[in-house]
């Protein structure tokens, strides 16, 4: 019987992406899996057909050959999914690879086995580390180079990271033959699991190094230099590659991530690249106008003109006086918000002057209050009153 088109078997178009192929195979393989259909020869055959189709199409080179020559691409020893008929002696291994890729978390594959991240020689990558660092707003404005002390695991100098006592060396695990994984047949395919003896490392240390107890690493405090660029914000993350925890038994080190937070400032509030500063002014300055000197985040002073009749809450924009934008030449703005301060603890003479001013005042000097009270009077003297 002629073979069905592989794309038809998986129910996808010939333009399907790798993700489309994987999704289609995952769905159909679960539906026709022999464990879900015990004794059903039709389901078993469909499952094999699905596996053969996915094995051919998931590999870009095999897929290209199939698109050009069809099933003939895999005949006469041309490197098909499993030889003539699609099921050669390596089919079980191929199926193990497929299920390790798709269902690893359930079958001991890459997605969830304890040995994930280990190399075949037993060297395991070290963990990434996190360091929380607080900097001032001024440092965030100009940037700085800081020194930090980080307690972490470093490679053991005594055994050079091997974990074995000097003069000895690790030996291959007899259970897995140094592979770090063992295989078990289940039905017509093979399942790979992490070796229980060496925990996936492939090596056994019979004479461990004393200082590191066979781990190949020891805990020490290290001093590192961190370059903090100008414009960093709360939550900015800086990565120091290879400065994390040393790998197990000579494995590569992880990374160190510096998480920055900005200290609150007494004068300034930050919103992205913009800076806000609240400045109190006297009632006289607000009424008559004038100038005020205000600080900027860069540590200088600048003069701001206050127009006559300025009200509380008025904002003045100082272009380019805000924070720099990280890794760019853009500069934010600074906003000065004035709050008119009511005089307190008046002297007798000051009180007399204000009372005189009150007697001389009319609606033109306080238009908003005059308008409000006029509306209030109209409200209470309206129809039906």
FENURNOR-V168553 format. One record per run of one state. SS is the DSSP state (a for helix, b for strand, c for the rest). FROM is the first residue (numbers start at 0). LEN is the number of residues. If there is no record, write none. Layout:
ss = {SS | SS}
from = {FROM | FROM}
len = {LEN | LEN}
//
This chain:
ss = {c | a | c | a | c | a | c | a | c | a | c | a | c | b | c | b | c | b | c | a | c | b | c | b | c | b | c | b | c | b | c | b | c | b | c | b | c | b | c | b | c | b | c | b | c | b | a | c | b | c | b | c | b | c | b | c | b | c | b | c | a | c | a | c}
from = {0 | 5 | 10 | 17 | 32 | 40 | 57 | 59 | 74 | 83 | 86 | 90 | 107 | 117 | 118 | 123 | 124 | 128 | 135 | 136 | 142 | 143 | 155 | 163 | 164 | 170 | 172 | 180 | 186 | 188 | 194 | 202 | 204 | 207 | 208 | 216 | 228 | 236 | 240 | 247 | 248 | 255 | 262 | 267 | 271 | 273 | 282 | 288 | 289 | 295 | 300 | 306 | 314 | 318 | 323 | 324 | 330 | 331 | 333 | 341 | 347 | 360 | 366 | 380}
len = {5 | 5 | 7 | 15 | 8 | 17 | 2 | 15 | 9 | 3 | 4 | 17 | 10 | 1 | 5 | 1 | 4 | 7 | 1 | 6 | 1 | 12 | 8 | 1 | 6 | 2 | 8 | 6 | 2 | 6 | 8 | 2 | 3 | 1 | 8 | 12 | 8 | 4 | 7 | 1 | 7 | 7 | 5 | 4 | 2 | 9 | 6 | 1 | 6 | 5 | 6 | 8 | 4 | 5 | 1 | 6 | 1 | 2 | 8 | 6 | 13 | 6 | 14 | 5}
//
